[in-house]
């Protein structure tokens, strides 16, 4: 069996699931419609989150949802996290928990920057040839568009590697899937 802590943390990892648990804890038991109204999630997403909470919540015979003993434990853990006097510790945790890009993705982004610079260099050389040979206006228009696209891509790649690690994680999942 997977590590119990990891299983619990995965279940509590989404804000909507924590909201559902707190709603059930406050009401004792709730209907699907009450959860739907409170969370304002589309039904497909709500069904997904309810499935992820299996073991923490269960359906009663009247089709209401209620907490299991493990769900009650999860709620008490969530409540203890909110207790006063812990703010300075959470502040310290938040300061050090900066998101970072995985080494594979950094390598991929740096490679993309190098390739983009190389392509921009080729286009600049093409511009030099067009200038010395007296190219027609449509060549200059095409080169201008290529320069703009190349610079935009370069700026985007630099921005992602420096300031958007969360976005880089999504790109990584799409490109590499479960291999990273």
N, CA and C atoms as an extended XYZ file, in Angstrom:
540
Properties=species:S:1:pos:R:3:atomname:S:1:resname:S:1:resid:I:1 pbc="F F F"
N         0.834       -1.193        0.000 N   UNK     1
C         0.000        0.000        0.000 CA  UNK     1
C         0.870        1.244        0.000 C   UNK     1
N         0.416        2.245       -0.707 N   UNK     2
C         1.131        3.505       -0.779 CA  UNK     2
C         1.239        4.114        0.613 C   UNK     2
N         2.201        4.976        0.786 N   UNK     3
C         2.406        5.669        2.041 CA  UNK     3
C         1.116        6.388        2.450 C   UNK     3
N         0.637        6.154        3.648 N   UNK     4
C        -0.628        6.724        4.110 CA  UNK     4
C        -0.601        8.251        4.102 C   UNK     4
N         0.520        8.820        4.499 N   UNK     5
C         0.626       10.280        4.509 CA  UNK     5
C         0.454       10.842        3.102 C   UNK     5
N         1.100       10.209        2.141 N   UNK     6
C         1.011       10.663        0.764 CA  UNK     6
C        -0.419       10.561        0.234 C   UNK     6
N        -1.094        9.465        0.559 N   UNK     7
C        -2.479        9.281        0.124 CA  UNK     7
C        -3.355       10.389        0.717 C   UNK     7
N        -3.186       10.673        1.995 N   UNK     8
C        -3.982       11.710        2.661 CA  UNK     8
C        -3.671       13.083        2.066 C   UNK     8
N        -2.391       13.379        1.878 N   UNK     9
C        -2.025       14.687        1.336 CA  UNK     9
C        -2.522       14.864       -0.096 C   UNK     9
N        -2.523       13.801       -0.877 N   UNK    10
C        -3.068       13.884       -2.234 CA  UNK    10
C        -4.559       14.193       -2.199 C   UNK    10
N        -5.281       13.591       -1.269 N   UNK    11
C        -6.719       13.842       -1.165 CA  UNK    11
C        -6.994       15.279       -0.741 C   UNK    11
N        -6.144       15.837        0.104 N   UNK    12
C        -6.352       17.190        0.627 CA  UNK    12
C        -5.663       18.261       -0.223 C   UNK    12
N        -5.076       17.847       -1.323 N   UNK    13
C        -4.237       18.729       -2.128 CA  UNK    13
C        -5.011       19.780       -2.920 C   UNK    13
N        -6.314       19.672       -3.024 N   UNK    14
C        -7.078       20.621       -3.832 CA  UNK    14
C        -8.035       21.426       -2.958 C   UNK    14
N        -8.104       22.719       -3.219 N   UNK    15
C        -8.948       23.625       -2.444 CA  UNK    15
C       -10.415       23.178       -2.444 C   UNK    15
N       -10.926       22.738       -3.583 N   UNK    16
C       -12.328       22.316       -3.662 CA  UNK    16
C       -12.607       21.113       -2.773 C   UNK    16
N       -11.667       20.181       -2.694 N   UNK    17
C       -11.870       19.006       -1.841 CA  UNK    17
C       -11.869       19.409       -0.369 C   UNK    17
N       -10.988       20.340       -0.017 N   UNK    18
C       -10.979       20.808        1.378 CA  UNK    18
C       -12.285       21.538        1.699 C   UNK    18
N       -12.790       22.301        0.736 N   UNK    19
C       -14.058       23.003        0.920 CA  UNK    19
C       -15.208       22.014        1.108 C   UNK    19
N       -15.202       20.947        0.332 N   UNK    20
C       -16.243       19.910        0.470 CA  UNK    20
C       -16.172       19.277        1.852 C   UNK    20
N       -14.974       18.933        2.303 N   UNK    21
C       -14.828       18.325        3.638 CA  UNK    21
C       -15.333       19.267        4.721 C   UNK    21
N       -14.977       20.545        4.630 N   UNK    22
C       -15.412       21.506        5.652 CA  UNK    22
C       -16.933       21.685        5.637 C   UNK    22
N       -17.519       21.666        4.438 N   UNK    23
C       -18.973       21.776        4.336 CA  UNK    23
C       -19.647       20.598        5.025 C   UNK    23
N       -19.172       19.396        4.728 N   UNK    24
C       -19.759       18.201        5.341 CA  UNK    24
C       -19.540       18.225        6.850 C   UNK    24
N       -18.361       18.650        7.278 N   UNK    25
C       -18.078       18.717        8.715 CA  UNK    25
C       -19.032       19.694        9.406 C   UNK    25
N       -19.289       20.832        8.779 N   UNK    26
C       -20.139       21.842        9.421 CA  UNK    26
C       -21.616       21.434        9.456 C   UNK    26
N       -22.072       20.695        8.444 N   UNK    27
C       -23.493       20.335        8.356 CA  UNK    27
C       -23.803       18.934        8.899 C   UNK    27
N       -22.795       18.100        9.031 N   UNK    28
C       -23.016       16.720        9.461 CA  UNK    28
C       -23.197       15.792        8.275 C   UNK    28
N       -24.131       16.148        7.412 N   UNK    29
C       -24.292       15.430        6.145 CA  UNK    29
C       -24.904       16.410        5.146 C   UNK    29
N       -24.560       16.231        3.882 N   UNK    30
C       -25.036       17.146        2.841 CA  UNK    30
C       -25.412       16.356        1.599 C   UNK    30
N       -26.276       16.947        0.795 N   UNK    31
C       -26.671       16.323       -0.457 CA  UNK    31
C       -25.702       16.739       -1.557 C   UNK    31
N       -25.774       16.011       -2.623 N   UNK    32
C       -24.966       16.337       -3.810 CA  UNK    32
C       -25.275       17.760       -4.264 C   UNK    32
N       -26.547       18.131       -4.280 N   UNK    33
C       -26.965       19.457       -4.731 CA  UNK    33
C       -26.399       20.548       -3.834 C   UNK    33
N       -26.376       20.311       -2.527 N   UNK    34
C       -25.801       21.295       -1.615 CA  UNK    34
C       -24.310       21.498       -1.894 C   UNK    34
N       -23.607       20.405       -2.153 N   UNK    35
C       -22.182       20.515       -2.484 CA  UNK    35
C       -22.020       21.256       -3.804 C   UNK    35
N       -22.841       20.923       -4.773 N   UNK    36
C       -22.793       21.557       -6.082 CA  UNK    36
C       -23.034       23.062       -5.962 C   UNK    36
N       -24.038       23.450       -5.183 N   UNK    37
C       -24.348       24.872       -4.994 CA  UNK    37
C       -23.216       25.608       -4.284 C   UNK    37
N       -22.644       24.966       -3.284 N   UNK    38
C       -21.596       25.619       -2.482 CA  UNK    38
C       -20.294       25.772       -3.265 C   UNK    38
N       -19.894       24.745       -3.994 N   UNK    39
C       -18.609       24.784       -4.694 CA  UNK    39
C       -18.696       25.461       -6.055 C   UNK    39
N       -19.901       25.459       -6.644 N   UNK    40
C       -20.116       26.019       -7.986 CA  UNK    40
C       -19.221       25.359       -9.038 C   UNK    40
N       -18.908       24.090       -8.817 N   UNK    41
C       -18.114       23.319       -9.775 CA  UNK    41
C       -19.032       22.710      -10.827 C   UNK    41
N       -18.532       22.528      -12.048 N   UNK    42
C       -19.297       21.744      -13.019 CA  UNK    42
C       -19.460       20.318      -12.483 C   UNK    42
N       -20.521       19.655      -12.879 N   UNK    43
C       -20.809       18.332      -12.315 CA  UNK    43
C       -19.680       17.337      -12.559 C   UNK    43
N       -19.049       17.399      -13.712 N   UNK    44
C       -17.947       16.481      -13.995 CA  UNK    44
C       -16.795       16.660      -13.018 C   UNK    44
N       -16.433       17.911      -12.746 N   UNK    45
C       -15.345       18.183      -11.799 CA  UNK    45
C       -15.750       17.804      -10.380 C   UNK    45
N       -16.999       18.106      -10.040 N   UNK    46
C       -17.467       17.738       -8.699 CA  UNK    46
C       -17.416       16.227       -8.514 C   UNK    46
N       -17.869       15.475       -9.505 N   UNK    47
C       -17.817       14.012       -9.417 CA  UNK    47
C       -16.378       13.529       -9.256 C   UNK    47
N       -15.452       14.159       -9.983 N   UNK    48
C       -14.033       13.797       -9.863 CA  UNK    48
C       -13.554       14.029       -8.426 C   UNK    48
N       -13.853       15.214       -7.875 N   UNK    49
C       -13.381       15.523       -6.517 CA  UNK    49
C       -14.039       14.630       -5.471 C   UNK    49
N       -15.304       14.322       -5.657 N   UNK    50
C       -15.965       13.406       -4.714 CA  UNK    50
C       -15.314       12.028       -4.763 C   UNK    50
N       -14.948       11.592       -5.956 N   UNK    51
C       -14.268       10.299       -6.087 CA  UNK    51
C       -12.904       10.339       -5.396 C   UNK    51
N       -12.197       11.468       -5.515 N   UNK    52
C       -10.889       11.607       -4.873 CA  UNK    52
C       -11.005       11.605       -3.349 C   UNK    52
N       -12.173       11.953       -2.854 N   UNK    53
C       -12.392       11.972       -1.404 CA  UNK    53
C       -12.891       10.636       -0.859 C   UNK    53
N       -12.979        9.614       -1.707 N   UNK    54
C       -13.397        8.286       -1.244 CA  UNK    54
C       -12.503        7.857       -0.092 C   UNK    54
N       -13.114        7.354        0.942 N   UNK    55
C       -12.379        6.981        2.147 CA  UNK    55
C       -12.455        8.073        3.194 C   UNK    55
N       -12.640        9.318        2.757 N   UNK    56
C       -12.816       10.424        3.691 CA  UNK    56
C       -14.295       10.770        3.840 C   UNK    56
N       -15.060       10.507        2.778 N   UNK    57
C       -16.501       10.714        2.821 CA  UNK    57
C       -17.178        9.454        2.308 C   UNK    57
N       -18.439        9.310        2.671 N   UNK    58
C       -19.218        8.177        2.184 CA  UNK    58
C       -20.661        8.599        2.026 C   UNK    58
N       -21.373        7.872        1.164 N   UNK    59
C       -22.797        8.126        0.958 CA  UNK    59
C       -23.605        7.342        1.981 C   UNK    59
N       -24.626        7.999        2.486 N   UNK    60
C       -25.547        7.314        3.397 CA  UNK    60
C       -26.630        6.640        2.564 C   UNK    60
N       -27.508        5.918        3.240 N   UNK    61
C       -28.611        5.258        2.538 CA  UNK    61
C       -29.556        6.270        1.885 C   UNK    61
N       -29.617        7.482        2.441 N   UNK    62
C       -30.481        8.530        1.880 CA  UNK    62
C       -29.740        9.370        0.827 C   UNK    62
N       -28.592        8.881        0.338 N   UNK    63
C       -27.763        9.534       -0.683 CA  UNK    63
C       -27.148       10.855       -0.236 C   UNK    63
N       -27.053       11.084        1.072 N   UNK    64
C       -26.310       12.228        1.585 CA  UNK    64
C       -24.840       11.821        1.724 C   UNK    64
N       -23.981       12.815        1.784 N   UNK    65
C       -22.565       12.555        2.029 CA  UNK    65
C       -22.251       12.897        3.471 C   UNK    65
N       -21.460       12.031        4.103 N   UNK    66
C       -21.019       12.282        5.469 CA  UNK    66
C       -19.549       11.902        5.590 C   UNK    66
N       -18.909       12.403        6.631 N   UNK    67
C       -17.503       12.099        6.870 CA  UNK    67
C       -17.342       10.686        7.414 C   UNK    67
N       -16.295       10.029        7.008 N   UNK    68
C       -15.891        8.771        7.631 CA  UNK    68
C       -15.017        9.143        8.833 C   UNK    68
N       -14.655        8.195        9.674 N   UNK    69
C       -13.725        8.524       10.764 CA  UNK    69
C       -12.409        9.111       10.237 C   UNK    69
N       -11.950        8.593        9.106 N   UNK    70
C       -10.730        9.156        8.508 CA  UNK    70
C       -10.980       10.580        8.016 C   UNK    70
N       -12.170       10.843        7.485 N   UNK    71
C       -12.528       12.193        7.051 CA  UNK    71
C       -12.569       13.162        8.220 C   UNK    71
N       -13.086       12.700        9.356 N   UNK    72
C       -13.109       13.536       10.562 CA  UNK    72
C       -11.686       13.853       11.018 C   UNK    72
N       -10.798       12.874       10.905 N   UNK    73
C        -9.386       13.090       11.242 CA  UNK    73
C        -8.773       14.124       10.293 C   UNK    73
N        -9.096       14.004        9.015 N   UNK    74
C        -8.575       14.957        8.026 CA  UNK    74
C        -9.057       16.373        8.352 C   UNK    74
N       -10.321       16.504        8.735 N   UNK    75
C       -10.848       17.822        9.096 CA  UNK    75
C       -10.160       18.376       10.336 C   UNK    75
N        -9.884       17.513       11.298 N   UNK    76
C        -9.200       18.009       12.498 CA  UNK    76
C        -7.769       18.439       12.171 C   UNK    76
N        -7.146       17.756       11.229 N   UNK    77
C        -5.808       18.175       10.775 CA  UNK    77
C        -5.905       19.543       10.122 C   UNK    77
N        -6.896       19.719        9.246 N   UNK    78
C        -7.081       21.011        8.581 CA  UNK    78
C        -7.374       22.111        9.592 C   UNK    78
N        -8.191       21.804       10.592 N   UNK    79
C        -8.514       22.796       11.633 CA  UNK    79
C        -7.284       23.156       12.451 C   UNK    79
N        -6.463       22.169       12.762 N   UNK    80
C        -5.265       22.457       13.569 CA  UNK    80
C        -4.270       23.324       12.796 C   UNK    80
N        -4.265       23.214       11.479 N   UNK    81
C        -3.378       24.044       10.664 CA  UNK    81
C        -3.802       25.509       10.747 C   UNK    81
N        -5.095       25.755       10.894 N   UNK    82
C        -5.615       27.124       10.950 CA  UNK    82
C        -5.440       27.774       12.320 C   UNK    82
N        -4.962       27.024       13.319 N   UNK    83
C        -4.893       27.579       14.665 CA  UNK    83
C        -3.977       28.795       14.724 C   UNK    83
N        -4.313       29.681       15.643 N   UNK    84
C        -3.564       30.938       15.808 CA  UNK    84
C        -2.194       30.662       16.403 C   UNK    84
N        -1.304       31.610       16.223 N   UNK    85
C         0.031       31.503       16.785 CA  UNK    85
C         1.024       30.790       15.892 C   UNK    85
N         0.590       30.343       14.733 N   UNK    86
C         1.476       29.612       13.829 CA  UNK    86
C         1.901       30.461       12.630 C   UNK    86
N         1.442       31.711       12.584 N   UNK    87
C         1.664       32.538       11.393 CA  UNK    87
C         3.140       32.709       11.055 C   UNK    87
N         3.976       32.918       12.056 N   UNK    88
C         5.395       33.134       11.762 CA  UNK    88
C         6.042       31.874       11.171 C   UNK    88
N         5.586       30.713       11.586 N   UNK    89
C         6.129       29.468       11.051 CA  UNK    89
C         5.680       29.248        9.608 C   UNK    89
N         4.405       29.574        9.340 N   UNK    90
C         3.922       29.458        7.966 CA  UNK    90
C         4.620       30.459        7.054 C   UNK    90
N         4.912       31.633        7.587 N   UNK    91
C         5.629       32.640        6.800 CA  UNK    91
C         7.011       32.111        6.415 C   UNK    91
N         7.698       31.494        7.370 N   UNK    92
C         9.012       30.904        7.084 CA  UNK    92
C         8.905       29.794        6.042 C   UNK    92
N         7.873       28.953        6.182 N   UNK    93
C         7.692       27.864        5.219 CA  UNK    93
C         7.465       28.423        3.815 C   UNK    93
N         6.608       29.435        3.727 N   UNK    94
C         6.287       30.001        2.423 CA  UNK    94
C         7.515       30.628        1.774 C   UNK    94
N         8.359       31.261        2.568 N   UNK    95
C         9.570       31.892        2.029 CA  UNK    95
C        10.497       30.876        1.366 C   UNK    95
N        10.613       29.705        1.952 N   UNK    96
C        11.557       28.722        1.419 CA  UNK    96
C        10.943       27.791        0.395 C   UNK    96
N         9.615       27.775        0.312 N   UNK    97
C         8.963       26.864       -0.615 CA  UNK    97
C         8.732       27.513       -1.978 C   UNK    97
N         9.766       28.099       -2.518 N   UNK    98
C         9.639       28.656       -3.858 CA  UNK    98
C         9.617       27.505       -4.840 C   UNK    98
N         8.794       27.631       -5.835 N   UNK    99
C         8.684       26.586       -6.835 CA  UNK    99
C         9.907       26.677       -7.749 C   UNK    99
N        10.377       25.541       -8.160 N   UNK   100
C        11.497       25.532       -9.082 CA  UNK   100
C        11.199       24.586      -10.234 C   UNK   100
N        11.935       24.792      -11.293 N   UNK   101
C        11.752       23.997      -12.497 CA  UNK   101
C        12.670       22.784      -12.396 C   UNK   101
N        12.184       21.636      -12.830 N   UNK   102
C        12.988       20.419      -12.769 CA  UNK   102
C        14.206       20.559      -13.685 C   UNK   102
N        15.277       19.847      -13.392 N   UNK   103
C        16.477       19.929      -14.225 CA  UNK   103
C        16.222       19.576      -15.689 C   UNK   103
N        15.353       18.607      -15.946 N   UNK   104
C        15.053       18.224      -17.334 CA  UNK   104
C        14.400       19.385      -18.066 C   UNK   104
N        13.446       20.041      -17.396 N   UNK   105
C        12.756       21.161      -18.030 CA  UNK   105
C        13.691       22.348      -18.203 C   UNK   105
N        14.569       22.600      -17.232 N   UNK   106
C        15.554       23.683      -17.393 CA  UNK   106
C        16.433       23.415      -18.605 C   UNK   106
N        16.872       22.165      -18.745 N   UNK   107
C        17.697       21.796      -19.891 CA  UNK   107
C        16.932       22.017      -21.188 C   UNK   107
N        15.678       21.603      -21.207 N   UNK   108
C        14.837       21.764      -22.391 CA  UNK   108
C        14.651       23.240      -22.729 C   UNK   108
N        14.342       24.074      -21.720 N   UNK   109
C        14.136       25.502      -21.969 CA  UNK   109
C        15.424       26.189      -22.416 C   UNK   109
N        16.533       25.849      -21.783 N   UNK   110
C        17.813       26.440      -22.207 CA  UNK   110
C        18.169       26.018      -23.628 C   UNK   110
N        17.894       24.763      -23.963 N   UNK   111
C        18.118       24.308      -25.336 CA  UNK   111
C        17.234       25.063      -26.318 C   UNK   111
N        15.979       25.303      -25.916 N   UNK   112
C        15.067       26.059      -26.782 CA  UNK   112
C        15.553       27.489      -26.964 C   UNK   112
N        16.115       28.087      -25.918 N   UNK   113
C        16.672       29.442      -26.033 CA  UNK   113
C        17.845       29.449      -27.004 C   UNK   113
N        18.721       28.459      -26.903 N   UNK   114
C        19.887       28.386      -27.805 CA  UNK   114
C        19.430       28.196      -29.248 C   UNK   114
N        18.470       27.307      -29.467 N   UNK   115
C        17.953       27.079      -30.820 CA  UNK   115
C        17.305       28.358      -31.363 C   UNK   115
N        16.540       29.048      -30.514 N   UNK   116
C        15.898       30.292      -30.933 CA  UNK   116
C        16.940       31.341      -31.298 C   UNK   116
N        18.001       31.467      -30.500 N   UNK   117
C        19.072       32.415      -30.824 CA  UNK   117
C        19.752       32.044      -32.144 C   UNK   117
N        19.962       30.752      -32.366 N   UNK   118
C        20.575       30.291      -33.615 CA  UNK   118
C        19.692       30.660      -34.810 C   UNK   118
N        18.394       30.394      -34.689 N   UNK   119
C        17.468       30.710      -35.782 CA  UNK   119
C        17.404       32.220      -36.012 C   UNK   119
N        17.377       32.989      -34.933 N   UNK   120
C        17.406       34.445      -35.083 CA  UNK   120
C        18.675       34.892      -35.796 C   UNK   120
N        19.799       34.257      -35.480 N   UNK   121
C        21.059       34.570      -36.165 CA  UNK   121
C        20.967       34.283      -37.651 C   UNK   121
N        20.346       33.171      -38.002 N   UNK   122
C        20.169       32.843      -39.424 CA  UNK   122
C        19.299       33.894      -40.100 C   UNK   122
N        18.215       34.309      -39.438 N   UNK   123
C        17.330       35.307      -40.029 CA  UNK   123
C        18.024       36.667      -40.159 C   UNK   123
N        18.877       36.994      -39.194 N   UNK   124
C        19.645       38.243      -39.295 CA  UNK   124
C        20.599       38.158      -40.481 C   UNK   124
N        21.235       37.014      -40.656 N   UNK   125
C        22.111       36.825      -41.816 CA  UNK   125
C        21.315       36.944      -43.117 C   UNK   125
N        20.118       36.369      -43.134 N   UNK   126
C        19.259       36.494      -44.313 CA  UNK   126
C        18.899       37.960      -44.568 C   UNK   126
N        18.690       38.722      -43.495 N   UNK   127
C        18.425       40.151      -43.629 CA  UNK   127
C        19.614       40.887      -44.209 C   UNK   127
N        20.808       40.485      -43.790 N   UNK   128
C        22.027       41.099      -44.341 CA  UNK   128
C        22.133       40.816      -45.839 C   UNK   128
N        21.873       39.579      -46.213 N   UNK   129
C        21.909       39.220      -47.647 CA  UNK   129
C        20.838       39.990      -48.408 C   UNK   129
N        19.644       40.078      -47.835 N   UNK   130
C        18.562       40.822      -48.488 CA  UNK   130
C        18.936       42.286      -48.650 C   UNK   130
N        19.623       42.851      -47.655 N   UNK   131
C        20.047       44.252      -47.725 CA  UNK   131
C        21.107       44.460      -48.799 C   UNK   131
N        22.102       43.575      -48.807 N   UNK   132
C        23.198       43.748      -49.781 CA  UNK   132
C        22.765       43.431      -51.203 C   UNK   132
N        21.786       42.560      -51.384 N   UNK   133
C        21.335       42.176      -52.723 CA  UNK   133
C        20.132       42.995      -53.181 C   UNK   133
N        19.564       43.797      -52.299 N   UNK   134
C        18.420       44.622      -52.680 CA  UNK   134
C        17.147       43.819      -52.871 C   UNK   134
N        16.697       43.174      -51.816 N   UNK   135
C        15.514       42.320      -51.886 CA  UNK   135
C        14.234       43.150      -52.001 C   UNK   135
N        13.208       42.567      -52.603 N   UNK   136
C        11.924       43.275      -52.705 CA  UNK   136
C        11.264       43.451      -51.335 C   UNK   136
N        10.265       44.299      -51.268 N   UNK   137
C         9.617       44.678      -50.018 CA  UNK   137
C         8.974       43.499      -49.294 C   UNK   137
N         8.380       42.528      -50.026 N   UNK   138
C         7.716       41.395      -49.352 CA  UNK   138
C         8.727       40.557      -48.578 C   UNK   138
N         9.987       40.497      -49.033 N   UNK   139
C        11.026       39.778      -48.282 CA  UNK   139
C        11.261       40.475      -46.952 C   UNK   139
N        11.272       41.818      -46.962 N   UNK   140
C        11.474       42.576      -45.728 CA  UNK   140
C        10.288       42.391      -44.775 C   UNK   140
N         9.097       42.305      -45.346 N   UNK   141
C         7.909       42.079      -44.511 CA  UNK   141
C         7.992       40.710      -43.844 C   UNK   141
N         8.347       39.701      -44.628 N   UNK   142
C         8.482       38.345      -44.071 CA  UNK   142
C         9.569       38.299      -43.016 C   UNK   142
N        10.723       38.932      -43.308 N   UNK   143
C        11.807       38.953      -42.315 CA  UNK   143
C        11.384       39.694      -41.050 C   UNK   143
N        10.645       40.786      -41.200 N   UNK   144
C        10.159       41.519      -40.028 CA  UNK   144
C         9.257       40.650      -39.167 C   UNK   144
N         8.370       39.898      -39.808 N   UNK   145
C         7.480       38.988      -39.064 CA  UNK   145
C         8.297       37.903      -38.375 C   UNK   145
N         9.288       37.343      -39.089 N   UNK   146
C        10.140       36.314      -38.485 CA  UNK   146
C        10.935       36.857      -37.306 C   UNK   146
N        11.478       38.086      -37.449 N   UNK   147
C        12.214       38.698      -36.331 CA  UNK   147
C        11.300       38.859      -35.125 C   UNK   147
N        10.080       39.361      -35.354 N   UNK   148
C         9.133       39.585      -34.260 CA  UNK   148
C         8.767       38.268      -33.583 C   UNK   148
N         8.495       37.231      -34.376 N   UNK   149
C         8.154       35.926      -33.797 CA  UNK   149
C         9.325       35.346      -33.016 C   UNK   149
N        10.524       35.448      -33.576 N   UNK   150
C        11.707       34.924      -32.895 CA  UNK   150
C        11.969       35.633      -31.579 C   UNK   150
N        11.859       36.968      -31.589 N   UNK   151
C        12.074       37.729      -30.357 CA  UNK   151
C        10.984       37.431      -29.328 C   UNK   151
N         9.740       37.306      -29.793 N   UNK   152
C         8.646       36.980      -28.871 CA  UNK   152
C         8.880       35.610      -28.224 C   UNK   152
N         9.300       34.634      -29.024 N   UNK   153
C         9.592       33.306      -28.482 CA  UNK   153
C        10.742       33.363      -27.485 C   UNK   153
N        11.781       34.113      -27.813 N   UNK   154
C        12.929       34.242      -26.927 CA  UNK   154
C        12.522       34.880      -25.598 C   UNK   154
N        11.748       35.954      -25.665 N   UNK   155
C        11.287       36.620      -24.446 CA  UNK   155
C        10.403       35.675      -23.625 C   UNK   155
N         9.516       34.940      -24.297 N   UNK   156
C         8.647       33.987      -23.611 CA  UNK   156
C         9.471       32.924      -22.890 C   UNK   156
N        10.471       32.353      -23.567 N   UNK   157
C        11.285       31.297      -22.961 CA  UNK   157
C        12.061       31.817      -21.756 C   UNK   157
N        12.611       33.021      -21.880 N   UNK   158
C        13.355       33.606      -20.762 CA  UNK   158
C        12.410       33.888      -19.598 C   UNK   158
N        11.209       34.400      -19.901 N   UNK   159
C        10.224       34.666      -18.856 CA  UNK   159
C         9.853       33.375      -18.119 C   UNK   159
N         9.602       32.312      -18.871 N   UNK   160
C         9.200       31.047      -18.254 CA  UNK   160
C        10.299       30.524      -17.344 C   UNK   160
N        11.530       30.555      -17.809 N   UNK   161
C        12.622       29.984      -17.005 CA  UNK   161
C        12.907       30.841      -15.767 C   UNK   161
N        12.671       32.143      -15.843 N   UNK   162
C        12.981       33.021      -14.715 CA  UNK   162
C        11.809       33.217      -13.755 C   UNK   162
N        10.597       33.393      -14.301 N   UNK   163
C         9.512       33.879      -13.462 CA  UNK   163
C         8.276       32.990      -13.407 C   UNK   163
N         8.198       31.941      -14.192 N   UNK   164
C         6.958       31.167      -14.235 CA  UNK   164
C         7.189       29.663      -14.094 C   UNK   164
N         7.733       29.223      -12.958 N   UNK   165
C         7.984       27.781      -12.809 CA  UNK   165
C         6.723       26.934      -12.826 C   UNK   165
N         5.604       27.495      -12.371 N   UNK   166
C         4.351       26.728      -12.379 CA  UNK   166
C         3.918       26.459      -13.821 C   UNK   166
N         4.051       27.470      -14.665 N   UNK   167
C         3.719       27.298      -16.082 CA  UNK   167
C         4.675       26.282      -16.719 C   UNK   167
N         5.950       26.341      -16.329 N   UNK   168
C         6.935       25.391      -16.859 CA  UNK   168
C         6.577       23.959      -16.460 C   UNK   168
N         6.032       23.783      -15.263 N   UNK   169
C         5.606       22.446      -14.841 CA  UNK   169
C         4.497       21.919      -15.739 C   UNK   169
N         3.536       22.796      -16.086 N   UNK   170
C         2.452       22.365      -16.983 CA  UNK   170
C         3.002       22.010      -18.356 C   UNK   170
N         3.929       22.809      -18.866 N   UNK   171
C         4.554       22.511      -20.162 CA  UNK   171
C         5.270       21.172      -20.083 C   UNK   171
N         5.980       20.962      -18.989 N   UNK   172
C         6.732       19.722      -18.803 CA  UNK   172
C         5.810       18.510      -18.820 C   UNK   172
N         4.677       18.612      -18.113 N   UNK   173
C         3.732       17.491      -18.104 CA  UNK   173
C         3.203       17.211      -19.507 C   UNK   173
N         2.959       18.267      -20.281 N   UNK   174
C         2.438       18.071      -21.637 CA  UNK   174
C         3.486       17.478      -22.564 C   UNK   174
N         4.723       17.933      -22.432 N   UNK   175
C         5.783       17.461      -23.331 CA  UNK   175
C         6.270       16.079      -22.936 C   UNK   175
N         6.607       15.912      -21.659 N   UNK   176
C         7.255       14.695      -21.213 CA  UNK   176
C         6.303       13.704      -20.549 C   UNK   176
N         5.090       14.123      -20.252 N   UNK   177
C         4.115       13.227      -19.630 CA  UNK   177
C         4.612       12.732      -18.289 C   UNK   177
N         4.546       11.466      -18.068 N   UNK   178
C         4.951       10.878      -16.803 CA  UNK   178
C         6.414       10.483      -16.731 C   UNK   178
N         7.230       10.910      -17.714 N   UNK   179
C         8.612       10.461      -17.759 CA  UNK   179
C         9.541       11.267      -16.888 C   UNK   179
N         9.131       12.475      -16.464 N   UNK   180
C        10.050       13.313      -15.692 CA  UNK   180
C         9.964       13.024      -14.222 C   UNK   180
